[in-house]
Amino acid sequence: MNKLQNQPLISVIVPVYNTLKYLPKCVDSITAQTWKNLEILLVDDGSTDGTGALCDELAGKDSRIKVYHKKNGGSSSARNLGIEKAQGEYLGFVDSDDYIEPDMYERLAEAAIEYNAHIIQIGRNEVDEAGNLLPDICIPPDKIESIDSQSFLKELLMHRGDCSFCTKLIRRESIPEEAFPVGVLNEDFHLLIHMLPALGKVISLPAVGYHVLYRMGSNTRKENKDHFSRVFADSVDNADVAFSMVKEMYPELEPVALRFGVFQRLEYLLHIPVGQMNRDNVQYREIVKWLRRHWCAAMSNPILTVKNKVYHTLFVMAPKGIRVIHKFLRGRKN
């Protein structure tokens, strides 16, 4: 696999929005890949800080870089445009404020060929803007693992799996056009669980190749309260999608899916602004109703922890009151 003509083309899609400070390091980490047969698609999602012009400048330095400018529509719409334009046999995704190890795509591509896999993943970590490592979210395996679709879904529902497309290499034919749902958050989870049944297996590599830059103001960590609430609201919607899929295709995972549905709803109730816990918030009302309707099943669920069950019971009894007390106690502790 040393000769360029023997390397399948990998299309690396980078949705870009107002990341002037971070984009050069991101792109440099892609152009420096030991797997040379790449096309790099920078999709400028209506940047307003000069990032669009920077994309054009970077393209002038490496013929493998292609730039597409579009009106702002969010990360999903930018990724979808990249998928539409991509020419590669395999697709990869990198967020424009993150960076990758030089051999990441070589490791992924060689595993894809060796195991005849449609999707391969590598480990990731998180670093802050000072370069400090943050606690691990997903720990890579000690050796290469081949994980069947049902087992991988179980890991996702247990909050142990990695749903990010940025850590993965996907065979082009396995991902649909207009793949990522536009206008919702947690879109990676939504797409991945829909793809899993057809994929058969996921190959997981024992290495860290992707580095997530944790910074306030990035797409998933905005300080805006409405955006923050949407993250948890969309997570609840994804839990319902997963539960429906499990009932239809993997009924033996129903206890795990129930646990996931409870957990996502408790996260919602613990994190949305208290002011949004009112009768006018339809989703809030539906979440409380769901917890009450599934209380008995949750209490007998062997996967839920005692702590989960206590919070479930308290929020069924007096959701807003319990949240106010919880906020007060946390304040005292801090």
C-alpha positions in Angstrom: 0.0 0.0 0.0 2.9 2.3 -0.5 2.1 3.3 -4.1 -0.5 6.0 -4.6 -2.2 4.1 -7.4 -2.9 1.2 -5.2 -4.5 3.3 -2.5 -8.3 3.7 -2.6 -9.3 7.3 -2.6 -10.5 8.7 0.7 -12.7 11.8 0.7 -12.3 13.7 4.0 -15.3 16.1 4.5 -14.7 19.1 6.8 -17.7 21.3 7.6 -16.4 24.8 8.3 -18.0 27.6 10.1 -16.2 30.6 11.8 -13.1 28.6 12.8 -10.5 31.0 11.5 -8.2 30.4 14.5 -8.4 26.6 14.3 -8.8 25.6 10.7 -5.0 25.7 9.7 -4.0 23.1 12.3 -7.0 20.9 11.3 -6.2 21.0 7.6 -2.4 20.6 8.2 -3.2 17.4 10.1 -5.1 16.1 7.2 -2.7 17.0 4.4 0.1 15.4 6.5 -1.5 12.0 6.4 0.7 9.1 5.5 -2.2 7.9 3.3 -1.7 10.2 0.4 -4.6 9.4 -1.9 -7.0 11.9 -0.3 -9.4 14.5 -1.5 -10.2 17.1 1.2 -13.5 18.8 0.9 -13.8 22.1 2.9 -17.5 23.0 3.0 -17.8 26.6 4.1 -21.2 26.9 5.8 -21.6 30.6 5.4 -18.8 31.8 7.6 -18.7 35.4 8.6 -15.3 35.8 10.1 -13.0 35.4 7.0 -12.9 31.6 7.3 -14.3 31.2 3.8 -11.4 33.1 2.3 -9.0 31.1 4.4 -10.4 27.9 2.9 -9.7 29.3 -0.6 -6.1 30.2 0.5 -5.5 26.7 1.9 -6.8 25.1 -1.3 -4.1 27.1 -3.2 -1.4 25.2 -1.3 -2.6 21.7 -1.9 -4.3 20.4 -5.1 -6.2 17.8 -3.0 -8.2 20.5 -1.3 -11.6 21.4 -2.8 -13.7 24.2 -1.4 -17.5 24.6 -1.5 -19.2 27.7 -0.2 -22.9 27.6 0.8 -25.4 29.5 2.8 -25.4 28.7 6.5 -27.5 25.7 7.2 -25.7 23.8 10.0 -23.1 21.1 10.2 -25.5 18.4 8.8 -26.2 20.3 5.6 -22.5 21.0 5.1 -21.7 17.3 5.6 -24.4 16.3 3.2 -23.1 18.6 0.5 -19.7 17.1 1.0 -21.1 13.6 0.6 -22.8 14.7 -2.6 -19.5 16.1 -4.0 -17.2 13.3 -2.7 -15.5 11.1 -5.3 -13.8 8.7 -2.9 -14.4 5.0 -2.3 -14.3 5.8 1.5 -15.6 8.8 3.4 -14.1 10.4 6.5 -15.2 13.4 8.5 -13.2 15.9 10.6 -14.6 18.9 12.5 -12.8 22.1 11.6 -11.5 22.8 15.1 -10.2 19.3 15.7 -7.1 17.6 14.4 -5.9 14.0 13.7 -2.8 11.8 14.0 -0.7 11.5 10.8 -1.4 7.8 10.4 -5.1 7.8 11.3 -6.4 7.2 7.8 -3.7 4.7 6.9 -4.6 2.7 10.0 -8.4 2.9 9.1 -8.0 2.2 5.4 -5.7 -0.8 5.9 -8.1 -2.3 8.4 -11.0 -1.7 6.0 -9.2 -3.6 3.3 -8.0 -6.4 5.6 -11.3 -7.1 7.3 -13.5 -6.2 4.2 -15.4 -3.8 6.5 -17.8 -1.0 5.6 -17.1 0.9 8.8 -14.0 1.2 10.9 -13.3 3.3 13.9 -10.3 4.5 15.9 -10.1 6.0 19.4 -10.4 9.7 20.3 -9.6 11.9 23.2 -10.4 15.5 24.2 -8.0 18.3 24.8 -8.7 21.9 26.0 -7.3 25.0 24.3 -4.2 24.8 26.5 -3.5 21.3 25.3 -4.4 19.6 28.5 -5.9 16.1 28.2 -9.5 15.8 29.5 -11.0 12.6 31.0 -11.6 9.9 28.4 -15.1 9.6 27.0 -14.6 6.4 25.0 -11.7 4.0 25.7 -10.4 2.1 22.7 -10.0 -1.6 23.0 -6.7 -3.3 23.8 -6.7 -5.1 20.5 -8.6 -5.0 17.2 -12.2 -5.9 17.7 -14.9 -6.9 15.3 -18.2 -5.9 16.8 -21.5 -7.1 15.4 -24.2 -4.5 14.8 -26.4 -5.6 17.7 -23.5 -5.5 20.2 -22.4 -2.1 18.9 -25.9 -0.7 19.3 -26.0 -2.1 22.9 -22.7 -0.3 23.7 -24.2 3.0 22.3 -27.3 2.6 24.4 -25.2 1.9 27.5 -23.2 5.1 26.8 -20.0 3.2 26.3 -19.8 3.3 22.5 -18.7 6.1 20.2 -21.3 7.3 17.7 -19.1 10.1 16.2 -18.5 9.9 12.5 -15.3 11.8 12.9 -13.5 8.7 14.3 -14.7 6.5 11.5 -14.0 5.6 7.9 -17.1 4.5 6.0 -17.4 2.9 2.6 -19.1 5.4 0.3 -21.8 2.9 -0.8 -22.9 2.4 2.8 -23.9 6.0 3.5 -27.0 7.6 1.8 -27.2 10.9 0.2 -28.7 13.6 2.5 -27.5 11.3 5.2 -27.4 13.6 8.2 -30.7 15.0 9.5 -30.8 18.7 9.0 -32.0 21.0 11.9 -31.4 18.5 14.7 -28.5 17.9 17.1 -26.9 14.6 18.0 -27.1 13.8 14.3 -24.3 11.3 14.4 -26.2 9.0 16.7 -29.3 9.3 14.6 -27.6 8.3 11.4 -25.4 5.6 12.8 -28.2 3.6 14.5 -30.1 3.6 11.2 -27.0 2.4 9.3 -26.0 -0.3 11.8 -28.4 -3.1 10.7 -27.0 -3.1 7.2 -23.3 -2.8 8.2 -23.1 -6.2 9.8 -20.0 -5.3 11.9 -17.8 -2.4 13.1 -14.1 -2.8 13.3 -12.6 -1.0 16.3 -8.9 -0.2 16.4 -6.7 -0.1 19.6 -5.3 3.4 19.1 -6.2 7.1 19.5 -6.1 8.9 16.2 -8.6 11.7 16.6 -8.3 14.7 18.9 -11.4 16.7 19.9 -10.7 20.3 20.8 -13.0 21.2 23.8 -13.9 24.8 23.6 -16.9 26.8 24.6 -18.7 28.2 21.5 -18.1 25.1 19.4 -21.2 23.5 17.7 -22.0 21.1 20.6 -20.9 23.3 23.5 -22.6 26.6 22.9 -23.5 28.6 26.0 -26.8 29.7 24.6 -29.5 28.2 26.9 -31.9 27.4 24.0 -29.2 25.6 22.1 -28.2 23.7 25.3 -31.8 22.7 25.8 -32.1 21.4 22.2 -29.1 19.1 22.8 -31.0 17.2 25.5 -34.3 17.5 23.7 -32.9 15.9 20.6 -31.2 13.2 22.7 -34.7 12.2 24.0 -36.0 12.1 20.4 -33.1 9.8 19.5 -33.9 7.6 22.5 -37.4 7.1 21.1 -36.1 6.3 17.6 -33.7 3.7 19.2 -36.4 2.2 21.3 -38.7 1.7 18.2 -35.8 0.1 16.3 -34.9 -2.2 19.1 -38.5 -3.4 19.4 -38.7 -4.2 15.7 -35.2 -5.7 15.1 -33.4 -6.5 18.4 -36.2 -7.3 21.0 -33.6 -8.9 23.4 -32.2 -5.4 23.8 -35.5 -3.9 25.1 -34.2 -3.6 28.8 -31.2 -1.7 27.5 -33.3 0.6 25.3 -35.6 1.3 28.2 -32.6 2.2 30.4 -31.4 4.5 27.6 -34.8 6.2 27.4 -35.0 6.7 31.1 -31.4 8.0 31.3 -31.8 10.5 28.4 -35.0 11.9 30.0 -33.4 12.3 33.4 -30.5 14.1 31.7 -33.0 16.4 30.1 -34.8 17.2 33.4 -31.5 17.7 35.2 -30.0 20.1 32.7 -32.7 22.3 31.0 -33.3 25.7 32.6 -35.8 25.5 35.5 -37.8 28.2 33.8 -38.5 25.9 30.9 -40.2 23.3 33.2 -43.7 24.6 32.7 -47.0 23.7 31.0 -46.1 25.6 27.8 -43.2 23.3 27.2 -44.8 20.4 25.4 -41.8 18.2 25.4 -41.2 18.7 29.1 -44.8 17.6 29.8 -44.4 14.6 27.5 -41.2 13.5 29.2 -42.7 13.6 32.7 -45.7 11.6 31.4 -43.4 9.1 29.8 -41.4 8.6 33.1 -44.7 8.1 35.0 -46.0 5.7 32.4 -42.8 3.6 32.5 -42.1 3.9 36.3 -43.0 0.3 37.1 -40.9 -1.1 34.2 -38.0 1.0 35.2 -38.1 -0.1 38.9 -37.8 -3.7 37.8 -35.1 -3.0 35.1 -31.9 -4.7 36.3 -29.6 -2.4 34.2 -30.8 0.9 35.8 -28.7 1.8 38.9 -30.3 2.6 42.3 -29.4 6.2 41.7 -31.2 6.2 38.4 -34.3 4.7 40.0 -34.2 7.2 42.9 -34.0 10.2 40.5 -36.7 8.6 38.3 -39.1 8.3 41.3 -38.4 11.8 42.5 -39.0 13.4 39.1 -42.2 11.4 38.7 -43.4 12.9 42.1 -42.5 16.5 41.7 -40.2 17.3 38.8 -39.8 21.0 39.1 -39.5 21.0 42.9 -36.9 18.3 42.9 -34.9 20.2 40.3 -35.0 23.4 42.4 -33.7 21.4 45.4 -31.1 19.7 43.3 -29.8 23.0 42.0 -29.7 24.4 45.5 -27.7 21.4 46.8 -25.3 21.6 44.0 -24.7 25.2 44.7 -23.9 24.6 48.3 -21.5 21.8 47.3 -19.7 24.0 44.9 
